[in-house]
Amino acid sequence: MAFKPGKSGNPQGRPKGALNQTTRAAQELLDGEAPELTRRCIELAKQGNLIALRLCLERLIPVLRELPLSLSLPKVEGAADLAGRCFAAGPIRNFRLNILKNSL
């Protein structure tokens, strides 16, 4: 029996927080091993293992995303004025160019 267009066999979707079988299996295998694995990773990092060091640092210091931008904007008269003022101020990094593009 085929589903009607726009209707699936599970209209409510996967429940929030539901884990797939692979994730559940991995959690069961690692259950209770986390402290020992963590200690071993730290030991390897101290011995100079760069992969272990990276894992430790990524957990301590989250990957830096864009920092909040705080600025005061002058009154602009339309999209062309806004774009002109932005480019007149100097180079614009890609992420800020995307913000500008999306605001026009």
PyMOL commands that set and color helices and strands:
alter all, ss='L'
color gray80, all
select helices_A, chain A and resi 21-30+34-46+50-60+79-88+94-103
alter helices_A, ss='H'
color red, helices_A
deselect
rebuild
show_as cartoon
